[in-house]
Amino acid sequence: MILESKVPEGPLAEKWDKHKFDVKLVNPANKRKYEIIVVGTGLAGASAAATLAELGYNVKSFCFQDSPRRAHSIAAQGGINAAKNYQNDGDSVYRLFYDTIKGGDYRSREANTYRLAQVSVNIIDQCVAQGVPFAREYGGLLANRSFGGAQVSRTFYARGQTGQQLLLGAYSALNRQIAYGKIKMYPRTEMLDLVVVDGQARGIVVRNLITGAVESHSAHAVILTTGGYGNVFFLSTNAMGSNATAAWRAYKKGAFFANPCYTQIHPTCIPVSGEYQSKLTLMSESLRNDGRVWVPKTVETAQRLRKGEIKVGDIAEADRDYYLERKYPAFGNLVPRDVASRNAKQVCDEGRGVGATGLAVFLDFAEAIKRDGLNAISQKYGNLFEMYAKITDENPYERPMRIYPAVHYTMGGLWVDYNLMTTVPGLYAAGECNFSDHGANRLGASALMQGLADGYFVLPYTIGDYLARMPSTKVGTDHPAFREAEQAVAAKNQQLLSINGSRTVDDFHKELGHIMWNYCGMARNAEGLTLAKKEIRRLRDDFWRDVKVTGVNEELNQTLEKANRVADFLELGELMVDDALHREESCGGHFREEHQTPENEALRDDENFAYVAAWEFTGVGNKPVLNKEELAFENVKLTQRSYK
């Protein structure tokens, strides 16, 4: 299949403005004739639903949480990027575009990435108007701080709670439209299938998580804003409920899945403590503004520290290796996440890691506290320090934090064109759910930017172009396609309940996580990936033969919910391995050990792999079809990334 990106012609800086003029419009009187389904209520979903309802469309909004404000966007800490250049330090829309393209290791679509940088300036104005309490300088102006992969300060923040405050702004806009009757909210409701009628997305099948009832909802278009698939690794910084089911079921109905092997490992997370853990905790990247990353210079010193023979304060300055500052003097501790994560793994693999397991490095604030004072550091990061102290029972004001990389974000997702439409007409994907803006590695503070850009400023234009070309005639949920999808969902639920095996869902999920982390995590190679594929297939067969799902369908049944999600992860994991195996290069978060520079940096193969890999479903266990969207770089030069 030929993938049409539908990127407008013309100069890069003019594409979006020209496109907004060229798209067809739906007049105000006709908008009320159309219904739109939005699945997910994070930043992308809440902003899209609120904006579309404000325009006059009738919107149905779905989330599996008990309240829209519990969407995982609320957990984002550090900030949101925007090219406002309030610091007068050389920032611009083009610089944000270039930093994002370079940070993604030249594996994203130029036009989408430039549009993201372009509308970033509007996001801040929108959020300030909503009352989002961004940090301000003494004179009252909005404050900025730096994040990884940039040499300017463009990140707006609200202490370490930026996601929460932005989501509350979008949530208030959402509630306003709920009160007006333009949005009908369906909490505790999970999408389990996409309904396609005559080649177009016309609705979804959901399960009421309280009663177990399987229901259908029809619309003229469907928008998925359901986040990423990081929980395929079991341990991640994602909420435990975060899942890939909505996107995966759409994939099985014809939506292509793009670049699934592009997963982001965040370098600053609290290390794993033991097998009992079910999730990991993020420590914001903003901490790397003032914290210095280091390990002991020698294996001997690290061993003595781990054995308790010496304390961290006993290690002299000369015996500490600030390895990021040493290797990357231009960016120091603010290198991109993939670079910081790989270097942390490297020093730990050398035997210089700290903590009981040796799988941690130090993030030290002693110099910053001495320079700026404890109160200044507390004002910037107080809630993060408190969270770290509660979890580890260690005071980060007095001793360095221990951090280690963990799965945090997924750059892969459903393939979308410039209008954010998937390969299924009428089905859109926004935010982390799609692949479009970040290439092989996302820069810090850009996830919130993309979610709100897609929801507030992109979809309201592009979805109108689609609706303007179709009649307002509704398809009823009594259509055979809805009945067929409902029956398939009910049958799968019943199959899961009837197995009555001996192993728990979490047991299977944890084993899958070990396979994914060991062979498709921070470092990958052909031998490990080949083994992983075999192991995932074996595990999937075991799951459908021996999983134990207790309870019944007609009630609140969280075991059944998890079973559905893990069943999808067991299929998605294999696709991620297939993608990683086929991509014989290293780029961003995809690091193939066979393809690295003499300095152990990612080595791309632009001649053979400068494309988006969009996979087409052909049946469970069957080889998916690879479709390629060649990436054209007309405004940036493809070079080996350097942060030195």
NORVENTA-V340431 format. One record per backbone hydrogen bond with DSSP energy under -0.5 kcal/mol. CO is the residue of the C=O (numbers start at 1). NH is the residue of the N-H. If there is no record, write none. Layout:
# NORVENTA-V340431
{{CO,NH} {CO,NH}}
This chain:
# NORVENTA-V340431
{{1,3} {2,4} {3,5} {5,418} {11,14} {11,15} {12,15} {14,18} {15,19} {16,20} {17,21} {18,22} {19,23} {25,27} {27,30} {27,31} {28,32} {30,33} {31,34} {31,58} {34,58} {35,220} {35,221} {36,60} {37,223} {38,40} {38,62} {39,225} {42,46} {43,47} {44,48} {45,49} {46,50} {47,51} {48,52} {49,53} {50,54} {51,55} {52,56} {52,57} {53,56} {57,59} {58,36} {59,184} {60,38} {61,186} {62,40} {63,189} {65,188} {67,70} {68,71} {71,74} {72,75} {73,76} {74,164} {76,163} {76,164} {77,162} {80,156} {82,84} {85,88} {92,96} {93,97} {94,98} {95,99} {96,100} {97,101} {98,102} {99,103} {100,104} {101,106} {102,105} {104,440} {109,113} {110,114} {111,115} {112,116} {113,117} {114,118} {115,119} {116,120} {117,121} {118,121} {119,122} {119,123} {120,124} {121,125} {122,126} {123,127} {124,128} {125,129} {126,130} {127,131} {127,132} {128,131} {132,134} {135,143} {137,140} {141,137} {145,154} {145,155} {147,150} {152,154} {154,82} {154,156} {155,145} {156,80} {157,135} {158,161} {161,165} {162,166} {163,167} {164,168} {165,169} {166,170} {167,171} {168,172} {169,173} {170,174} {171,175} {172,176} {173,177} {174,178} {175,179} {176,180} {177,181} {177,182} {177,183} {178,181} {182,59} {183,185} {184,61} {186,63} {188,209} {190,207} {193,205} {194,196} {195,202} {195,203} {197,200} {199,425} {200,197} {200,202} {202,219} {203,195} {204,217} {205,192} {205,193} {206,215} {207,190} {207,209} {208,212} {213,208} {213,215} {215,206} {217,204} {221,37} {222,428} {223,39} {223,225} {224,430} {225,42} {229,232} {230,233} {231,234} {233,235} {234,236} {236,280} {239,242} {244,248} {245,249} {246,250} {247,251} {248,252} {250,253} {250,255} {251,254} {256,258} {256,415} {257,615} {258,413} {259,262} {261,263} {262,411} {262,412} {263,265} {264,266} {264,408} {264,409} {266,406} {267,269} {268,283} {269,404} {274,277} {281,270} {282,284} {284,287} {285,288} {286,289} {287,290} {287,291} {292,364} {294,362} {295,321} {298,302} {299,303} {300,304} {301,305} {302,306} {303,307} {304,308} {304,309} {304,310} {305,308} {311,314} {312,315} {314,316} {316,319} {317,320} {319,297} {320,322} {321,295} {321,323} {322,326} {323,327} {324,328} {328,331} {328,332} {331,334} {332,335} {334,149} {336,340} {337,341} {338,342} {339,343} {340,344} {341,345} {342,346} {343,347} {344,348} {345,349} {346,350} {347,352} {348,351} {352,296} {358,360} {360,354} {361,403} {362,294} {363,401} {364,292} {365,369} {366,370} {367,371} {368,372} {368,373} {369,373} {373,377} {374,378} {375,379} {376,380} {377,381} {378,382} {381,384} {381,385} {382,386} {383,387} {384,388} {385,389} {386,390} {387,391} {388,392} {389,393} {394,396} {395,398} {395,399} {401,363} {401,403} {402,271} {403,361} {404,269} {406,266} {407,237} {409,264} {413,258} {414,435} {417,420} {420,429} {421,417} {423,425} {424,427} {425,201} {426,222} {426,428} {427,422} {428,224} {430,433} {431,434} {433,414} {436,109} {438,441} {440,589} {443,446} {445,81} {446,450} {447,451} {448,452} {449,453} {450,454} {451,455} {452,456} {452,457} {453,457} {453,458} {454,458} {454,459} {458,461} {458,462} {459,463} {461,465} {462,466} {463,467} {464,468} {466,469} {467,470} {474,476} {476,479} {479,482} {479,483} {480,484} {481,485} {482,486} {483,487} {484,488} {485,489} {486,490} {487,491} {488,492} {489,493} {490,494} {491,495} {492,496} {493,497} {494,498} {495,499} {496,499} {496,500} {503,548} {504,508} {505,509} {506,510} {507,511} {508,512} {509,513} {510,514} {511,515} {512,516} {513,517} {514,518} {515,519} {516,520} {517,521} {523,521} {524,593} {525,529} {526,530} {527,531} {528,532} {529,533} {530,534} {531,535} {532,536} {533,537} {534,538} {535,539} {536,540} {537,541} {538,542} {539,543} {540,544} {541,545} {542,545} {542,546} {543,547} {546,502} {546,503} {547,501} {547,549} {548,550} {553,555} {557,561} {558,562} {559,563} {560,564} {561,565} {562,566} {563,567} {564,568} {565,569} {566,570} {567,571} {568,571} {568,572} {569,573} {570,574} {571,575} {572,576} {573,577} {574,578} {575,579} {576,580} {577,581} {578,582} {579,583} {582,584} {583,585} {587,590} {589,591} {590,587} {590,592} {591,524} {591,593} {592,595} {594,596} {595,603} {597,600} {601,597} {602,604} {603,586} {605,608} {605,609} {606,610} {609,611} {610,631} {611,613} {612,614} {612,629} {613,259} {613,615} {614,627} {615,257} {616,625} {619,622} {625,616} {625,627} {627,614} {628,630} {629,612} {630,632} {631,633} {632,634} {637,639} {643,331}}
